[in-house]
Amino acid sequence: MSLRTRLAVGAGKTVQWTTRRLGFGGGTNLPGRIARRLAPALLQEQSRRLSDGVVLVSGTNGKTTTSRMLATILDQAGAQVLHNRAGANLITGLTATALDVGLWGQPRYTHALFEVDEAHLPAAIMETQPRVVLLLNLFRDQLDRYGEVDTIAAKWRTALATLPPRTTVVLNADDPAIASLGENLQAQVLYYGLDDRRHGNDALRHAADSIFCYRCGTPYVYDPAFYGHIGIYRCPACGYARPQPDISLRQLALDGVRGSTLRTIFSQRDGQLALEVDLPLPGLYNAMNATAASAAAYALGINLRTIRAALEQFSAAFGRIERFTLAEHPTLMALVKNPIGASETVRMLTSGAPEPLDLLIAINDRIADGTDVSWLWDADWEALREHARSVVVSGTRAADMAVRLKYAGLDPAMLRIVPELAQALDACADQTPATAALTILPTYTAMLELRALLVERGILKPFWES
């Protein structure tokens, strides 16, 4: 390690310690920003020193949970994993994570696993030269930051084209925007996907994004669509179609908010391997996250027995299907941040025959959330109409959410606007029947604010300790 890098690591670690000590946060970005000013190549240098390489995970939805799943699998396999667990996924956050080295700069890990913001993936690829890149999906999300899906996909395509044959790119076959990235790469390509058609719809929902053939521009035909533009698709004009998955989720049984059972098939040159997992996370999208994590682990050479053991003991990342008790109410908190994520969360909550829902929905429009909240109108809140018993809406755009729920058909008498999050949390707990479950659906900054309140009350740990 060069003297310049040593100085950068020392400065970054000092800022990180001070930030946490003084209670200013988790020290997940500022230390990386300072370290990069002193040694711009720090992340690149530290990545090269890892014996088993770097894994990058990116996508609009699910990257935090999928990264956590993959980290759990690697831990189960006995690997020493450097991981940005707190979710700081900008290039400065990755650099801050890379500050975790020994006293004399020696590596403390065999692998690095980085969740990466969509806009920062090209830079992360260039600096880390990853062993595996796992790409989950692309949906409209924070148009003020990212632009349209095609804009991000084009930048990813350029970055992936630089990867050598020793790299494996793991792609979601069910997302046309993602699957098309696998063509004409030097890197090896593995596809994963869902082949249990029972979970599909006959037609695309209005929140679908990548619906036109990337080769000829003709609308895809789906048979079926699972959610958004995710599904089994083909172009009726030029014949382009969803690639056959190398890792196929053949059978999926969903059990409401409790969990799911997965049977996944791994294709090999000499046959197939089957993996059966009882996943303690609910929802179709979490089953897909588990399939993605399994595919990346398979690309890393981890055996299926280890993958199964890790996934069956998995617990979600902070704010993503996080469970705790609030004023004697069993409480579930699930992040919502774009039309597809919100729609699938509502679908999970309302599937089967659930108990009546008592909800706190907290919508902010800060930079990290996306300042454009028009996405509220594309999410399928209508599914709450037959299941909600009471709803408190909060956050900087509480009134917008209340209007959206009114147009979704919810009785205005069951809606209560409480803009301040602390007061909203108490109001929701107070009006929920004794021992009944409470559900919290926040956007990103609202989730962080709510967690800070819950940490202050001794209910949760700080996110950098979770």
N, C-alpha and C positions, 0 to 999 in steps of 0.2 A: 504494500500500500504506500503510495507516494505521500510525502510530507503534506502536500496541499490537501490531499484527501483526508489525512489524519486530522488536520485542523478543521476541515469541514464537518467531519463526524463529531469531533469534540464540541464544536459550536452548536451543531444541531441537537446533540443529546442534552447539552446544558439548557437550551431553550425548551426542549421537550419536558425535562424534569421540572423546570421553573413553572411552566404553564400549568402542569398538573398540580404541583405543590400549592400554587396560589389559587387553584380552582377556576382557572380561565378556560378550561376545556381539556380535551384529550391529547393535545399536542400532536395532532395528526397531519397537519399541513404546513404550518409556519416553520417548524424545524427543517422540513424538506426544502422550503423556499430559500431559507438562509443558507443551507448546505449547498444548494445548487449555485448560488452566487459565488461561493468560495471555490467550489469544484464542480463545474458543469457536467463533467463526465462521471460523477460519483456513482449514479445508478448503473451506468454501463460497466464501470469497473467492478462493482460489487456483484453484478449479475454473472460476469465471466468467472468469478471465483467459486461459484456454486458447483459442486461435483455432479449433481444430477439435474441441473438446469432450471429453467423458469417456465411456469405455466401461467398463461394469461386467460382470463375469463371476461367476456364482455357481451352486451346485449341490452335492450331496453328494459326488459322485465326479468327478474329472477337471478341476476348475477350475484347478489350478496348471498342469497340462500344456497345457490349452486356452489359458490366458492366455499362456503362453510361445509357443505356436504363433502366436497372433494378434500378439504383440509382434514375432516374427520376420517375419511378413508385413508389418507396418507399417514395420519397419526396411528391408525389401527395397523398399518403396514410397517410401522417402526421407523418411518422417515422423520427427519428433523426439518420442520417446515417453517419458513419465514412467510408470514401471511399478514396482509393488511386487514385484520379482523374487524377493526373499527369502521371499515367501509370508506376510508379516505382514498378515493379512487382516481383522483387527478394525478398528473405526473409528479407533482410535489408531494402528494400523499404516498406514492410508491417510493419516492426518494426518502421520505421520513421513515418509512418502514425499513428501508435498507440500512439505516443508521444502527440497527441492532447487531452489533459485532462485538467480538471479544475485546479485552482491555488493550491489546496490541494490534487490533484491527483484523484478527484472524476470523474466518467465517465460523458461525455457530450453527449453521444449517446445511442440509444437503440439497434441499429444494427451495425455490421461492414460488409462492402462489399469489398472484395479484389479480384482484378484481379491478377492472379498468373502465373508466368512464368512456362512453362511445366516442366522444370527440377527441379523447386522448389516446385511443388505441394505436393509431399510426405511430405516434412518438414512442409509445411503450414498446411496440414491435421493433422499431429502429434501435432503441437503447438496450433492450434486454436480449434480443436475438433468441426468442423463446424456443423451448423444446416442444411444447404443445400450445396451441391456441384454440380455445373453445368459444364458439359464437352461438348465442342462444336464439335471438330473434331481433327484429327491428320493427318498432311501431312508432307512430307519431307521439312525441314526448317533448315538451318544452320547445316548441317551434322557435321561440325567441332565442334559444341557445344553439340548437342543432340544425335547424332547417328541416327540409323534407327527408323522408326515408331514403330516397334515391341519392341524395347528397352524401349522406353518411356511407351508404353502400359503395358508392364510387371511390371514396377515400379509402375504405377498407380494402377494396379490390386492388388498388395501387400498392398499398402496404403489404398485403399478402403475397403479391407477385415477387417481392424481394426475398422471400423466405427460401432457404435451401432444402434439398431433399431430406435432410436429417430431421426436419421439423414435421410434426403431424398437425394438421388443421382439422378440428372436429366441428362439424356443421349440422345444424338442424335441417333435415331434409324436408320438413313440413312447412317451412317458411321459404317462399320463393325467393325473397330478397337475399336470404342467407345461403340457400342451396346453390344459387347461381354463382356464388363466390368460389366454388370448388373447381370450376373449369379452368384448364390451362395453367395450373399451378405447378411449380417445381416440387413443392412440398407434398408429402403424402396426405391423402384426404380420407377421413372417416365420416360417414353420415349416420345420424341417429334419427328415429322418428316413432310415431304412434301408429300402430296398425290395428287397433281395436276400434272398428267403425261404429260401435254402439254409442260412442261419445260424440258423434258428429251431428251436424244439421244439414238439411237438404240445400240450404242457400246461405250465402254470405250475409253476415250482419252488417249494419250500416257503418260500423267502426272499422271495417277492413281497410287496409292500406295498399299492400303490394298485390294488386289484382290484375295487372296487365303483364303479359308475357314480356320478359326482358329482351327477348330476341326480335319479336315481330310486332309487339304492341297490342295483340289480340287479348281480350279478356279471358282469363283462365276459367275452366270448368272444374268444379269441385265435386268429389264423390268420396267422402263428405268433407265439409268444413268443420273444424273442431271449435275454433274461436278466432275472431278477427279474420285474418287471411291465412291462418294456420290450418293446414289440412292436406288432403290428398288431391292434387291438382294436375291438370294437363292443359296444353294449348291446343284447341281444335284446328288451328290453322297450320302451324309449323311442326306440331308433334312434340315439342318440348314438354317434359313431364317431370314430376317429382322423382328424384333418384331413389332407388331401392335402398333402404337403410341397412347398414352393416350391423347396427345395434337396434333391434326392433322391440318396442313395447307391445307385445302381442295381446296381453290380457290385462285389463285394469278394472279393479273393483273399488269404487269409491264408497266411503262410509261416513257421509256427512262431514261434520267438523272434527271427527275423531281421527281419521287417517285413511289409508288406502292399501290395497294389496296389488303388487306388480309382478308380472311374469315377463321377463325380458330375454330375448334370444340374441346371442352373439354369433355372427357368422364367421367361420374360419375356412381356410383352404381345405382342411381335412374334415369338415363337418360343422356342427353347431354346438354351442354351450347354452344352457338355460340357467337363469338366475331368478329366484323367487324371493320377494322382499315384502315384509309387513312394514310399511312406512308410517311412522307416527305423525305425519303431517297430512292435513286434508287438502283436497282440491286437485283438479286436473292439472293445473299449472305446476303444482309442486311435484306431481308424478313425473311431469316432463323435466323438471329440474333434476330429479333423482336419476332419470334416464340419461340426461346430459352429463351429470357427474360420473355416472357409471361408465359412460363411453370414454370420457377423458381418463379415468383411472385405468381402463382397459388399454388405452393408448400408452399409458405409462408402464404397462406390464404387471399391474396388480391383479392378483387372482380373485375369482368371483366370491370365494368364501370370505375373504377380507372385506370386499365391497358390501356384501350382505350384512355382516356383523356391524360394520360402521353405520350403514343407513338405518338399521333397526334400532340403534341407540341414539339417533340424531335428535337434536333440539334446535329450533329455528334461531336465526340471528335476531338481534334486538329489533323490536318493532315489526317483525315479519312473523305473524302467527305467534306472538309472544303471549304467554299465559301467566296470570298472577291473580291474587285476590285483593279486591278493593272494597273496603267496608262490608266484608262478608259476602261479596258478590264474586263468583268465579268470572274472571274477565279475560277476554281475548282481544288483543290489539293487532290489527293487520294494516300495513301501509297501503295507501291508494295514491297513485300519482299520474295516471293517464287513463284513457277510456277502457282499454283492454284489461289493465290490471284491476280497475274498479269493478268492471262488469264480471270478471271471473271471481273476484272476492264475493260479490253479491250472489253469484250463482252458487258458490260453495256454501254460503250461509243459508240459502233458501232451498237447497236440494233436499229431497226426501220429505219428511214431515217434521220439521224442526219446531222447537218451542217458540212462542212469540218472541220477537227480537226487541230488546231495549238498546238503543244506539246512541253513541256520541260520534258525530261526523264533524271533523275539524279541518277546515280548508284554509290554507294560507296561499298567498301569491307572491312570496318573496323570491329572490333570485334562484335559490336552490330548489324551489318548487316549480318554477316557471311562472312568469308574470301573466301569462295568457290562460285564463281559466275557462275559456270556451269549451274545453274538453269535457266539462261537466255535462254538457248537453248531448255528447256522444256516448256516454256511459249508460248502461242499462239499469238505472235506478228503479224503473217500473216494477222490477221483480220484487221490490220491497213492499209493494202495495198490499199484498195479502199476508204479509208476515210481520210487519213492524207493529209494535204496541206503543212505543214512545220513541221520539227522536229529539235529541238536543243537538243543535248545530252551532258551531263555534269557529273561531279563527278570523282572520282579516277579511275573508269573503263569506262569512256566515249567512248574510242576507241572500247572496247569490245561490248558495246551496239550498236555503229554505224555499226560494222561488222554484228552483229545479225540482225539488221534491213535491211541491204543490202541483207542478205540471206533470209529474210522474203519477199523480193520482192519489197521493197520500192525503189523509184528512188533515187540514190545517190545524185542527184542534189538538192533534197529537204532536205538533211541531213546536219547539221552543227555541228561540234565538238567545244565546248567551255568548257574546263575543269574546270575553275573557276566559282563557283556557282553564285557569284554576277554579273559577266559579262554575264553569260548565262541567268540569269533572265532578264537583260536589253535587251539582244539580242533577246530573244523570244518575249518580249513585243514590241520591235521596229519593228520586221518583221511581226507581226500579224496585219491584216487589222484593220482599225479604228473601234472600238466598237465590233469587233468580239470576241468570247469567247476564252479563253486560258485555257489549261489543263496542270497541272503539275503532273508527276508521279515520286516521289522520293522513294528511300529506306530510312530506318529509320534515319540514321545519316544525310543523305542529307536533309531529311525533317526538322530535328532539325536545321540544318544550315540555310536552307531557311527561316524557321520561325524566327530565330534570325535576319536575314536581314530585314524581313518584320516588325518585332517589332521595329527595329532600325529606320525604315522609317515611323513608326506610323500607319501602315496598320493593324497590328494585336496586340493583347495583349500577354504577356508572357504566356506560356502554363500552369503555375501553377495558373494563374488568369482566365483561360478560362473555 
